[in-house]
């Protein structure tokens, strides 16, 4: 696949990233280890759609950046942080407000305003997805890992540092 396609190997790279991420999941590793690989895969898929993802093109215009898979990845992380903290006993509204304040500083949003309703809507949208949809699978895996291995401390680290694989600028 890597050498036989006329896409400079992009399909092979995307497939390899997905395969390694799947291997990490099957062997019980933290889904957070797979995040950079999945972000790279998403960037390659964005490129195929004509979206200049900042992982590949750091000089991508903000308008193009907002449509990239990075935004979906970041919204999933924010939603799973809300889910995990609510599972740990935190109240939904106050927690969503706090997550919104912290997530608003992540680099991926461009001009989009993030508030408590935004965070709750992302969480509700993902929870309403079929269990086999990619974003729902990622959400469920991150939630499980956070609750079983990281707990509140890892959620707080994610909120302050931003999602793994996310550009800092």
OpenMM code with the backbone's topology and positions (N, CA, C; nanometers):
from openmm import Vec3, app, unit

residues = "UNK UNK UNK UNK UNK UNK UNK UNK UNK UNK UNK UNK UNK UNK UNK UNK UNK UNK UNK UNK UNK UNK UNK UNK UNK UNK UNK UNK UNK UNK UNK UNK UNK UNK UNK UNK UNK UNK UNK UNK UNK UNK UNK UNK UNK UNK UNK UNK UNK UNK UNK UNK UNK UNK UNK UNK UNK UNK UNK UNK UNK UNK UNK UNK UNK UNK UNK UNK UNK UNK UNK UNK UNK UNK UNK UNK UNK UNK UNK UNK UNK UNK UNK UNK UNK UNK UNK UNK UNK UNK UNK UNK UNK UNK UNK UNK UNK UNK UNK UNK UNK UNK UNK UNK UNK UNK UNK UNK UNK UNK UNK UNK UNK UNK UNK UNK UNK UNK UNK UNK UNK UNK UNK UNK UNK UNK UNK UNK UNK UNK UNK UNK UNK UNK UNK UNK UNK UNK UNK UNK UNK UNK UNK UNK UNK UNK UNK UNK UNK UNK UNK UNK UNK UNK UNK UNK UNK UNK UNK UNK UNK UNK UNK UNK UNK UNK UNK UNK UNK".split()
positions = [
    Vec3(0.0820, -0.1195, 0.0000),
    Vec3(0.0000, 0.0000, 0.0000),
    Vec3(0.0862, 0.1257, 0.0000),
    Vec3(0.1958, 0.1239, 0.0762),
    Vec3(0.2796, 0.2431, 0.0864),
    Vec3(0.3439, 0.2778, -0.0477),
    Vec3(0.3961, 0.1774, -0.1185),
    Vec3(0.4699, 0.2034, -0.2410),
    Vec3(0.3855, 0.1919, -0.3669),
    Vec3(0.2690, 0.1310, -0.3578),
    Vec3(0.1894, 0.1036, -0.4770),
    Vec3(0.0884, 0.2121, -0.5113),
    Vec3(0.0629, 0.3020, -0.4240),
    Vec3(-0.0344, 0.4086, -0.4484),
    Vec3(0.0340, 0.5280, -0.5136),
    Vec3(-0.0450, 0.6080, -0.5815),
    Vec3(0.0092, 0.7276, -0.6452),
    Vec3(-0.0150, 0.8521, -0.5598),
    Vec3(-0.0157, 0.8348, -0.4287),
    Vec3(-0.0397, 0.9464, -0.3372),
    Vec3(0.0837, 0.9771, -0.2528),
    Vec3(0.2001, 0.9390, -0.3022),
    Vec3(0.3279, 0.9594, -0.2315),
    Vec3(0.3344, 0.8821, -0.1005),
    Vec3(0.2536, 0.7775, -0.0882),
    Vec3(0.2570, 0.6930, 0.0306),
    Vec3(0.1666, 0.7367, 0.1436),
    Vec3(0.0863, 0.8401, 0.1223),
    Vec3(0.0022, 0.8916, 0.2311),
    Vec3(-0.0971, 0.7878, 0.2829),
    Vec3(-0.1588, 0.7108, 0.1947),
    Vec3(-0.2553, 0.6098, 0.2398),
    Vec3(-0.1862, 0.5050, 0.3263),
    Vec3(-0.0659, 0.4676, 0.2878),
    Vec3(0.0095, 0.3701, 0.3670),
    Vec3(0.0468, 0.4237, 0.5040),
    Vec3(0.0851, 0.5504, 0.5093),
    Vec3(0.1203, 0.6131, 0.6372),
    Vec3(-0.0032, 0.6198, 0.7272),
    Vec3(-0.1166, 0.6608, 0.6707),
    Vec3(-0.2401, 0.6690, 0.7494),
    Vec3(-0.2796, 0.5308, 0.8013),
    Vec3(-0.2667, 0.4295, 0.7174),
    Vec3(-0.3001, 0.2933, 0.7592),
    Vec3(-0.2046, 0.2444, 0.8676),
    Vec3(-0.0761, 0.2728, 0.8530),
    Vec3(0.0219, 0.2321, 0.9531),
    Vec3(-0.0042, 0.3001, 1.0876),
    Vec3(-0.0379, 0.4274, 1.0844),
    Vec3(-0.0702, 0.4987, 1.2095),
    Vec3(-0.1895, 0.4340, 1.2784),
    Vec3(-0.2920, 0.4019, 1.2013),
    Vec3(-0.4114, 0.3375, 1.2566),
    Vec3(-0.3756, 0.1996, 1.3126),
    Vec3(-0.2917, 0.1238, 1.2416),
    Vec3(-0.2540, -0.0102, 1.2862),
    Vec3(-0.1763, -0.0063, 1.4175),
    Vec3(-0.0842, 0.0865, 1.4288),
    Vec3(-0.0070, 0.0975, 1.5529),
    Vec3(-0.0976, 0.1420, 1.6677),
    Vec3(-0.1883, 0.2354, 1.6410),
    Vec3(-0.2831, 0.2786, 1.7445),
    Vec3(-0.3694, 0.1612, 1.7892),
    Vec3(-0.4144, 0.0813, 1.6949),
    Vec3(-0.4950, -0.0381, 1.7270),
    Vec3(-0.4130, -0.1371, 1.8095),
    Vec3(-0.2859, -0.1573, 1.7719),
    Vec3(-0.1971, -0.2457, 1.8475),
    Vec3(-0.1840, -0.1976, 1.9921),
    Vec3(-0.1657, -0.0679, 2.0099),
    Vec3(-0.1546, -0.0130, 2.1453),
    Vec3(-0.2810, -0.0417, 2.2258),
    Vec3(-0.3970, -0.0278, 2.1607),
    Vec3(-0.5234, -0.0534, 2.2295),
    Vec3(-0.5376, -0.2012, 2.2647),
    Vec3(-0.5104, -0.2899, 2.1697),
    Vec3(-0.5259, -0.4343, 2.1902),
    Vec3(-0.4325, -0.4841, 2.2995),
    Vec3(-0.3141, -0.4252, 2.3099),
    Vec3(-0.2183, -0.4693, 2.4111),
    Vec3(-0.2379, -0.3993, 2.5452),
    Vec3(-0.3440, -0.3199, 2.5556),
    Vec3(-0.3781, -0.2585, 2.6836),
    Vec3(-0.2988, -0.1345, 2.7188),
    Vec3(-0.2334, -0.0739, 2.6218),
    Vec3(-0.1575, 0.0477, 2.6475),
    Vec3(-0.2526, 0.1670, 2.6574),
    Vec3(-0.2019, 0.2734, 2.7106),
    Vec3(-0.2818, 0.3952, 2.7249),
    Vec3(-0.3215, 0.4489, 2.5879),
    Vec3(-0.4492, 0.4827, 2.5681),
    Vec3(-0.4896, 0.5450, 2.4423),
    Vec3(-0.4187, 0.6781, 2.4176),
    Vec3(-0.3691, 0.7398, 2.5234),
    Vec3(-0.2981, 0.8656, 2.5075),
    Vec3(-0.1669, 0.8464, 2.4319),
    Vec3(-0.1104, 0.7243, 2.4347),
    Vec3(0.0097, 0.6969, 2.3563),
    Vec3(-0.0196, 0.7010, 2.2071),
    Vec3(-0.1412, 0.6647, 2.1712),
    Vec3(-0.1795, 0.6606, 2.0300),
    Vec3(-0.2196, 0.7981, 1.9770),
    Vec3(-0.2451, 0.8928, 2.0631),
    Vec3(-0.2973, 1.0230, 2.0210),
    Vec3(-0.2117, 1.0914, 1.9142),
    Vec3(-0.0786, 1.0974, 1.9299),
    Vec3(0.0003, 1.1627, 1.8241),
    Vec3(-0.0095, 1.0900, 1.6898),
    Vec3(-0.0155, 0.9563, 1.6935),
    Vec3(-0.0286, 0.8810, 1.5685),
    Vec3(-0.1637, 0.9064, 1.5032),
    Vec3(-0.2673, 0.9122, 1.5844),
    Vec3(-0.4001, 0.9388, 1.5296),
    Vec3(-0.4107, 1.0827, 1.4787),
    Vec3(-0.3403, 1.1735, 1.5453),
    Vec3(-0.3388, 1.3121, 1.4973),
    Vec3(-0.2660, 1.3211, 1.3629),
    Vec3(-0.1570, 1.2458, 1.3486),
    Vec3(-0.0854, 1.2432, 1.2208),
    Vec3(-0.1728, 1.1819, 1.1121),
    Vec3(-0.2413, 1.0727, 1.1447),
    Vec3(-0.3328, 1.0096, 1.0487),
    Vec3(-0.4409, 1.1087, 1.0062),
    Vec3(-0.4977, 1.1783, 1.1031),
    Vec3(-0.6020, 1.2762, 1.0722),
    Vec3(-0.5470, 1.3887, 0.9845),
    Vec3(-0.4232, 1.4297, 1.0103),
    Vec3(-0.3620, 1.5347, 0.9293),
    Vec3(-0.3446, 1.4886, 0.7849),
    Vec3(-0.3077, 1.3644, 0.7671),
    Vec3(-0.2919, 1.3099, 0.6316),
    Vec3(-0.4272, 1.3028, 0.5620),
    Vec3(-0.5294, 1.2596, 0.6354),
    Vec3(-0.6639, 1.2540, 0.5766),
    Vec3(-0.7145, 1.3947, 0.5448),
    Vec3(-0.6831, 1.4916, 0.6310),
    Vec3(-0.7171, 1.6316, 0.6020),
    Vec3(-0.6518, 1.6760, 0.4719),
    Vec3(-0.5239, 1.6419, 0.4568),
    Vec3(-0.4508, 1.6803, 0.3367),
    Vec3(-0.5180, 1.6250, 0.2109),
    Vec3(-0.5667, 1.5027, 0.2182),
    Vec3(-0.6368, 1.4425, 0.1050),
    Vec3(-0.7654, 1.5188, 0.0719),
    Vec3(-0.8232, 1.5862, 0.1709),
    Vec3(-0.9452, 1.6647, 0.1507),
    Vec3(-0.9154, 1.8108, 0.1186),
    Vec3(-0.7869, 1.8420, 0.1076),
    Vec3(-0.7488, 1.9789, 0.0744),
    Vec3(-0.7405, 2.0723, 0.1929),
    Vec3(-0.7427, 2.0180, 0.3143),
    Vec3(-0.7334, 2.0998, 0.4351),
    Vec3(-0.5888, 2.0996, 0.4824),
    Vec3(-0.5321, 2.2156, 0.4990),
    Vec3(-0.3927, 2.2304, 0.5411),
    Vec3(-0.3846, 2.2197, 0.6929),
    Vec3(-0.3656, 2.0998, 0.7419),
    Vec3(-0.3560, 2.0734, 0.8846),
    Vec3(-0.2226, 2.1263, 0.9374),
    Vec3(-0.2217, 2.1972, 1.0511),
    Vec3(-0.0979, 2.2576, 1.1012),
    Vec3(0.0092, 2.1575, 1.1438),
    Vec3(-0.0251, 2.0313, 1.1619),
    Vec3(0.0791, 1.9324, 1.1913),
    Vec3(0.1707, 1.9170, 1.0703),
    Vec3(0.1119, 1.9237, 0.9526),
    Vec3(0.1888, 1.9084, 0.8294),
    Vec3(0.2332, 2.0438, 0.7751),
    Vec3(0.1452, 2.1423, 0.7825),
    Vec3(0.1766, 2.2772, 0.7342),
    Vec3(0.1544, 2.3770, 0.8470),
    Vec3(0.2577, 2.4049, 0.9253),
    Vec3(0.2415, 2.4963, 1.0388),
    Vec3(0.1939, 2.6358, 1.0000),
    Vec3(0.2126, 2.6749, 0.8751),
    Vec3(0.1725, 2.8084, 0.8319),
    Vec3(0.0291, 2.8114, 0.7789),
    Vec3(-0.0484, 2.7043, 0.8028),
    Vec3(-0.1860, 2.6982, 0.7534),
    Vec3(-0.2669, 2.8146, 0.8099),
    Vec3(-0.3496, 2.8728, 0.7265),
    Vec3(-0.4347, 2.9844, 0.7691),
    Vec3(-0.5348, 2.9362, 0.8728),
    Vec3(-0.5713, 3.0217, 0.9661),
    Vec3(-0.6646, 2.9837, 1.0720),
    Vec3(-0.7973, 2.9337, 1.0177),
    Vec3(-0.8456, 2.9905, 0.9081),
    Vec3(-0.9732, 2.9467, 0.8510),
    Vec3(-0.9696, 2.8023, 0.8069),
    Vec3(-0.8590, 2.7585, 0.7519),
    Vec3(-0.8453, 2.6205, 0.7098),
    Vec3(-0.8232, 2.5306, 0.8312),
    Vec3(-0.7505, 2.5803, 0.9270),
    Vec3(-0.7184, 2.5015, 1.0449),
    Vec3(-0.8458, 2.4602, 1.1191),
    Vec3(-0.9443, 2.5468, 1.1259),
    Vec3(-1.0627, 2.5178, 1.2062),
    Vec3(-1.1417, 2.3997, 1.1525),
    Vec3(-1.1240, 2.3652, 1.0248),
    Vec3(-1.1970, 2.2525, 0.9686),
    Vec3(-1.1214, 2.1222, 0.9844),
    Vec3(-1.0027, 2.1255, 1.0362),
    Vec3(-0.9189, 2.0067, 1.0427),
    Vec3(-0.9660, 1.9100, 1.1511),
    Vec3(-0.9110, 1.7913, 1.1454),
    Vec3(-0.9413, 1.6888, 1.2438),
    Vec3(-0.8852, 1.7241, 1.3811),
    Vec3(-0.7907, 1.8184, 1.3879),
    Vec3(-0.7389, 1.8604, 1.5179),
    Vec3(-0.8505, 1.9151, 1.6061),
    Vec3(-0.9408, 1.9877, 1.5444),
    Vec3(-1.0518, 2.0454, 1.6202),
    Vec3(-1.1417, 1.9343, 1.6762),
    Vec3(-1.1685, 1.8346, 1.5952),
    Vec3(-1.2496, 1.7218, 1.6415),
    Vec3(-1.1789, 1.6478, 1.7543),
    Vec3(-1.0479, 1.6293, 1.7401),
    Vec3(-0.9696, 1.5624, 1.8438),
    Vec3(-0.9760, 1.6421, 1.9742),
    Vec3(-0.9573, 1.7718, 1.9662),
    Vec3(-0.9592, 1.8565, 2.0854),
    Vec3(-1.0972, 1.8571, 2.1505),
    Vec3(-1.2025, 1.8625, 2.0698),
    Vec3(-1.3374, 1.8622, 2.1279),
    Vec3(-1.3676, 1.7287, 2.1941),
    Vec3(-1.3143, 1.6195, 2.1388),
    Vec3(-1.3322, 1.4885, 2.2014),
    Vec3(-1.2615, 1.4833, 2.3361),
    Vec3(-1.1402, 1.5369, 2.3412),
    Vec3(-1.0660, 1.5385, 2.4680),
    Vec3(-1.1405, 1.6217, 2.5723),
    Vec3(-1.1906, 1.7384, 2.5339),
    Vec3(-1.2659, 1.8216, 2.6283),
    Vec3(-1.3910, 1.7480, 2.6771),
    Vec3(-1.4599, 1.6818, 2.5852),
    Vec3(-1.5818, 1.6084, 2.6217),
    Vec3(-1.5507, 1.4922, 2.7148),
    Vec3(-1.4429, 1.4213, 2.6887),
    Vec3(-1.4090, 1.3073, 2.7735),
    Vec3(-1.3615, 1.3538, 2.9105),
    Vec3(-1.2985, 1.4705, 2.9172),
    Vec3(-1.2614, 1.5257, 3.0481),
    Vec3(-1.3862, 1.5552, 3.1299),
    Vec3(-1.4873, 1.6121, 3.0656),
    Vec3(-1.6138, 1.6366, 3.1355),
    Vec3(-1.6749, 1.5045, 3.1813),
    Vec3(-1.6792, 1.4079, 3.0931),
    Vec3(-1.7375, 1.2775, 3.1272),
    Vec3(-1.6669, 1.2138, 3.2463),
    Vec3(-1.5335, 1.2148, 3.2444),
    Vec3(-1.4568, 1.1533, 3.3524),
    Vec3(-1.4777, 1.2262, 3.4850),
    Vec3(-1.4759, 1.3586, 3.4823),
    Vec3(-1.4938, 1.4326, 3.6068),
    Vec3(-1.6351, 1.4161, 3.6630),
    Vec3(-1.7343, 1.4092, 3.5762),
    Vec3(-1.8713, 1.3834, 3.6225),
    Vec3(-1.8793, 1.2432, 3.6823),
    Vec3(-1.8141, 1.1462, 3.6179),
    Vec3(-1.8102, 1.0101, 3.6729),
    Vec3(-1.7430, 1.0074, 3.8100),
    Vec3(-1.6494, 1.0985, 3.8323),
    Vec3(-1.5803, 1.1073, 3.9617),
    Vec3(-1.6595, 1.1869, 4.0650),
    Vec3(-1.7779, 1.2352, 4.0256),
    Vec3(-1.8660, 1.3007, 4.1206),
    Vec3(-1.8770, 1.4516, 4.1101),
    Vec3(-1.8111, 1.5123, 4.0136),
    Vec3(-1.8183, 1.6573, 3.9984),
    Vec3(-1.9508, 1.6978, 3.9332),
    Vec3(-2.0064, 1.8125, 3.9706),
    Vec3(-2.1326, 1.8586, 3.9094),
    Vec3(-2.1116, 1.9024, 3.7639),
    Vec3(-2.2056, 1.8688, 3.6784),
    Vec3(-2.1916, 1.8896, 3.5340),
    Vec3(-2.1711, 2.0361, 3.4975),
    Vec3(-2.2590, 2.1237, 3.5408),
    Vec3(-2.2538, 2.2630, 3.4954),
    Vec3(-2.1264, 2.3356, 3.5376),
    Vec3(-2.0893, 2.3220, 3.6645),
    Vec3(-1.9687, 2.3883, 3.7128),
    Vec3(-1.8439, 2.3318, 3.6455),
    Vec3(-1.8428, 2.2008, 3.6272),
    Vec3(-1.7281, 2.1355, 3.5643),
    Vec3(-1.7160, 2.1762, 3.4181),
    Vec3(-1.8268, 2.1817, 3.3479),
    Vec3(-1.8250, 2.2238, 3.2074),
    Vec3(-1.7741, 2.3675, 3.1947),
    Vec3(-1.8119, 2.4538, 3.2870),
    Vec3(-1.7634, 2.5929, 3.2854),
    Vec3(-1.6123, 2.5983, 3.3046),
    Vec3(-1.5626, 2.5201, 3.3987),
    Vec3(-1.4182, 2.5194, 3.4253),
    Vec3(-1.3415, 2.4625, 3.3062),
    Vec3(-1.3920, 2.3548, 3.2484),
    Vec3(-1.3268, 2.2951, 3.1307),
    Vec3(-1.3267, 2.3945, 3.0158),
    Vec3(-1.4363, 2.4655, 2.9972),
    Vec3(-1.4446, 2.5642, 2.8889),
    Vec3(-1.3377, 2.6722, 2.9057),
    Vec3(-1.3191, 2.7198, 3.0284),
    Vec3(-1.2169, 2.8226, 3.0533),
    Vec3(-1.0770, 2.7700, 3.0193),
    Vec3(-1.0482, 2.6463, 3.0591),
    Vec3(-0.9153, 2.5902, 3.0333),
    Vec3(-0.8971, 2.5537, 2.8855),
    Vec3(-0.9977, 2.4919, 2.8264),
    Vec3(-0.9880, 2.4486, 2.6862),
    Vec3(-0.9828, 2.5670, 2.5905),
    Vec3(-1.0369, 2.6792, 2.6298),
    Vec3(-1.0357, 2.7976, 2.5428),
    Vec3(-0.8926, 2.8419, 2.5111),
    Vec3(-0.7978, 2.8039, 2.5935),
    Vec3(-0.6583, 2.8429, 2.5688),
    Vec3(-0.5856, 2.7467, 2.4749),
    Vec3(-0.6466, 2.6358, 2.4394),
    Vec3(-0.5832, 2.5423, 2.3461),
    Vec3(-0.5748, 2.6079, 2.2089),
    Vec3(-0.4756, 2.5731, 2.1323),
    Vec3(-0.4442, 2.6427, 2.0070),
    Vec3(-0.5403, 2.6142, 1.8916),
    Vec3(-0.6235, 2.5185, 1.9008),
    Vec3(-0.6968, 2.4692, 1.7837),
    Vec3(-0.8226, 2.5461, 1.7458),
    Vec3(-0.8743, 2.6298, 1.8336),
    Vec3(-1.0084, 2.6846, 1.8124),
    Vec3(-1.0157, 2.8025, 1.7164),
    Vec3(-0.9079, 2.8728, 1.6960),
    Vec3(-0.9162, 2.9926, 1.6130),
    Vec3(-1.0045, 3.0951, 1.6828),
    Vec3(-1.1056, 3.1452, 1.6135),
    Vec3(-1.1947, 3.2468, 1.6692),
    Vec3(-1.3176, 3.1893, 1.7395),
    Vec3(-1.3317, 3.0577, 1.7414),
    Vec3(-1.4496, 2.9963, 1.8033),
    Vec3(-1.4519, 3.0233, 1.9531),
    Vec3(-1.5669, 3.0642, 2.0016),
    Vec3(-1.5863, 3.0869, 2.1444),
    Vec3(-1.6257, 2.9550, 2.2105),
    Vec3(-1.5603, 2.9219, 2.3198),
    Vec3(-1.5861, 2.7981, 2.3928),
    Vec3(-1.6496, 2.8351, 2.5256),
    Vec3(-1.7666, 2.7766, 2.5541),
    Vec3(-1.8314, 2.7993, 2.6832),
    Vec3(-1.8836, 2.6655, 2.7371),
    Vec3(-1.9478, 2.6698, 2.8517),
    Vec3(-1.9949, 2.5468, 2.9158),
    Vec3(-2.0916, 2.4700, 2.8261),
    Vec3(-2.1804, 2.5419, 2.7578),
    Vec3(-2.2753, 2.4741, 2.6688),
    Vec3(-2.2037, 2.4038, 2.5542),
    Vec3(-2.0960, 2.4641, 2.5044),
    Vec3(-2.0177, 2.4020, 2.3980),
    Vec3(-1.9642, 2.2671, 2.4441),
    Vec3(-1.9043, 2.2648, 2.5616),
    Vec3(-1.8461, 2.1424, 2.6161),
    Vec3(-1.9544, 2.0367, 2.6383),
    Vec3(-2.0665, 2.0770, 2.6966),
    Vec3(-2.1757, 1.9815, 2.7201),
    Vec3(-2.2331, 1.9297, 2.5886),
    Vec3(-2.2448, 2.0169, 2.4885),
    Vec3(-2.2957, 1.9727, 2.3582),
    Vec3(-2.2020, 1.8726, 2.2927),
    Vec3(-2.0706, 1.8972, 2.3019),
    Vec3(-1.9753, 1.8011, 2.2455),
    Vec3(-1.9915, 1.6657, 2.3137),
    Vec3(-2.0007, 1.6673, 2.4456),
    Vec3(-2.0165, 1.5424, 2.5208),
    Vec3(-2.1453, 1.4715, 2.4798),
    Vec3(-2.2558, 1.5437, 2.4730),
    Vec3(-2.3843, 1.4826, 2.4379),
    Vec3(-2.3842, 1.4294, 2.2953),
    Vec3(-2.3210, 1.5011, 2.2044),
    Vec3(-2.3137, 1.4569, 2.0649),
    Vec3(-2.2371, 1.3258, 2.0540),
    Vec3(-2.1246, 1.3174, 2.1220),
    Vec3(-2.0446, 1.1944, 2.1158),
    Vec3(-2.1181, 1.0798, 2.1841),
    Vec3(-2.1806, 1.1057, 2.2976),
    Vec3(-2.2545, 1.0000, 2.3677),
    Vec3(-2.3718, 0.9475, 2.2860),
    Vec3(-2.4255, 1.0294, 2.1956),
    Vec3(-2.5385, 0.9878, 2.1125),
    Vec3(-2.4944, 0.9066, 1.9898),
    Vec3(-2.3634, 0.9007, 1.9634),
    Vec3(-2.3133, 0.8261, 1.8476),
    Vec3(-2.3252, 0.6753, 1.8718),
    Vec3(-2.3255, 0.6017, 1.7602),
    Vec3(-2.3223, 0.4549, 1.7701),
    Vec3(-2.1908, 0.4139, 1.8360),
    Vec3(-2.1926, 0.3044, 1.9082),
    Vec3(-2.0751, 0.2584, 1.9821),
    Vec3(-1.9574, 0.2244, 1.8919),
    Vec3(-1.9826, 0.1979, 1.7637),
    Vec3(-1.8732, 0.1594, 1.6740),
    Vec3(-1.8189, 0.2754, 1.5910),
    Vec3(-1.8726, 0.3958, 1.6082),
    Vec3(-1.8209, 0.5122, 1.5357),
    Vec3(-1.6855, 0.5523, 1.5941),
    Vec3(-1.5940, 0.5916, 1.5057),
    Vec3(-1.4556, 0.6181, 1.5456),
    Vec3(-1.4451, 0.7158, 1.6623),
    Vec3(-1.5141, 0.8277, 1.6554),
    Vec3(-1.5045, 0.9283, 1.7614),
    Vec3(-1.5598, 0.8736, 1.8928),
    Vec3(-1.6659, 0.7938, 1.8870),
    Vec3(-1.7233, 0.7352, 2.0087),
    Vec3(-1.6283, 0.6320, 2.0676),
    Vec3(-1.5642, 0.5515, 1.9823),
    Vec3(-1.4680, 0.4520, 2.0301),
    Vec3(-1.3524, 0.5222, 2.1015),
    Vec3(-1.2989, 0.6279, 2.0400),
    Vec3(-1.1896, 0.7030, 2.1017),
    Vec3(-1.2331, 0.7623, 2.2360),
    Vec3(-1.3528, 0.8185, 2.2395),
    Vec3(-1.4089, 0.8772, 2.3613),
    Vec3(-1.4163, 0.7714, 2.4729),
    Vec3(-1.4732, 0.6558, 2.4404),
    Vec3(-1.4890, 0.5495, 2.5401),
    Vec3(-1.3547, 0.4981, 2.5895),
    Vec3(-1.2578, 0.4830, 2.4988),
    Vec3(-1.1251, 0.4356, 2.5390),
    Vec3(-1.0545, 0.5369, 2.6289),
    Vec3(-1.0604, 0.6646, 2.5925),
    Vec3(-0.9964, 0.7675, 2.6755),
    Vec3(-1.0622, 0.7746, 2.8129),
    Vec3(-1.1945, 0.7678, 2.8158),
    Vec3(-1.2668, 0.7729, 2.9431),
    Vec3(-1.2240, 0.6574, 3.0332),
    Vec3(-1.2225, 0.5376, 2.9763),
    Vec3(-1.1847, 0.4190, 3.0536),
    Vec3(-1.0429, 0.4327, 3.1069),
    Vec3(-0.9518, 0.4761, 3.0214),
    Vec3(-0.8131, 0.4906, 3.0630),
    Vec3(-0.7986, 0.5966, 3.1714),
    Vec3(-0.8649, 0.7089, 3.1548),
    Vec3(-0.8565, 0.8147, 3.2559),
    Vec3(-0.9097, 0.7668, 3.3905),
    Vec3(-1.0217, 0.6968, 3.3892),
    Vec3(-1.0815, 0.6523, 3.5154),
    Vec3(-1.0031, 0.5390, 3.5808),
    Vec3(-0.9449, 0.4499, 3.5002),
    Vec3(-0.8752, 0.3342, 3.5568),
    Vec3(-0.7296, 0.3613, 3.5892),
    Vec3(-0.6660, 0.4540, 3.5161),
    Vec3(-0.5220, 0.4699, 3.5321),
    Vec3(-0.4777, 0.6110, 3.5674),
    Vec3(-0.5499, 0.7103, 3.5249),
    Vec3(-0.5022, 0.8464, 3.5458),
    Vec3(-0.5798, 0.9211, 3.6515),
    Vec3(-0.7108, 0.9012, 3.6505),
    Vec3(-0.7963, 0.9696, 3.7458),
    Vec3(-0.7958, 1.1205, 3.7300),
    Vec3(-0.8341, 1.1853, 3.8357),
    Vec3(-0.8475, 1.3313, 3.8365),
    Vec3(-0.7165, 1.4011, 3.7986),
    Vec3(-0.6047, 1.3482, 3.8439),
    Vec3(-0.4750, 1.4110, 3.8164),
    Vec3(-0.4464, 1.4145, 3.6658),
    Vec3(-0.4746, 1.3061, 3.5949),
    Vec3(-0.4496, 1.3031, 3.4505),
    Vec3(-0.5470, 1.3937, 3.3761),
    Vec3(-0.6721, 1.3993, 3.4213),
    Vec3(-0.7689, 1.4899, 3.3594),
    Vec3(-0.7214, 1.6338, 3.3742),
    Vec3(-0.6761, 1.6694, 3.4924),
    Vec3(-0.6281, 1.8055, 3.5159),
    Vec3(-0.5061, 1.8368, 3.4298),
    Vec3(-0.4167, 1.7377, 3.4109),
    Vec3(-0.3003, 1.7578, 3.3254),
    Vec3(-0.3441, 1.7809, 3.1807),
    Vec3(-0.4393, 1.7016, 3.1330),
    Vec3(-0.4908, 1.7194, 2.9967),
    Vec3(-0.5505, 1.8587, 2.9787),
    Vec3(-0.6245, 1.9025, 3.0772),
    Vec3(-0.6894, 2.0332, 3.0667),
    Vec3(-0.5882, 2.1466, 3.0683),
    Vec3(-0.4842, 2.1350, 3.1476),
    Vec3(-0.3868, 2.2437, 3.1535),
    Vec3(-0.2883, 2.2405, 3.0364),
    Vec3(-0.2478, 2.1206, 2.9932),
    Vec3(-0.1478, 2.1082, 2.8847),
    Vec3(-0.2113, 2.1024, 2.7463),
    Vec3(-0.3386, 2.0663, 2.7395),
    Vec3(-0.4026, 2.0459, 2.6104),
    Vec3(-0.3833, 1.9024, 2.5636),
    Vec3(-0.4548, 1.8632, 2.4605),
    Vec3(-0.4474, 1.7259, 2.4108),
    Vec3(-0.3083, 1.6888, 2.3596),
    Vec3(-0.2673, 1.5632, 2.3804),
    Vec3(-0.1402, 1.5177, 2.3249),
    Vec3(-0.1406, 1.5313, 2.1730),
    Vec3(-0.0306, 1.5716, 2.1177),
    Vec3(-0.0202, 1.5855, 1.9732),
    Vec3(-0.0726, 1.7167, 1.9197),
    Vec3(-0.1237, 1.8015, 2.0068),
    Vec3(-0.1797, 1.9296, 1.9641),
    Vec3(-0.0681, 2.0338, 1.9561),
    Vec3(-0.0558, 2.1045, 1.8438),
    Vec3(0.0453, 2.2109, 1.8368),
    Vec3(0.0215, 2.3144, 1.9468),
    Vec3(0.1286, 2.3666, 2.0014),
    Vec3(0.1200, 2.4621, 2.1130),
    Vec3(0.0998, 2.6056, 2.0661),
    Vec3(0.1117, 2.6314, 1.9372),
    Vec3(0.0984, 2.7685, 1.8891),
    Vec3(-0.0385, 2.7954, 1.8324),
] * unit.nanometer
topology = app.Topology()
chain = topology.addChain("A")
for resn in residues:
    res = topology.addResidue(resn, chain)
    for name in ("N", "CA", "C"):
        topology.addAtom(name, app.Element.getBySymbol(name[0]), res)
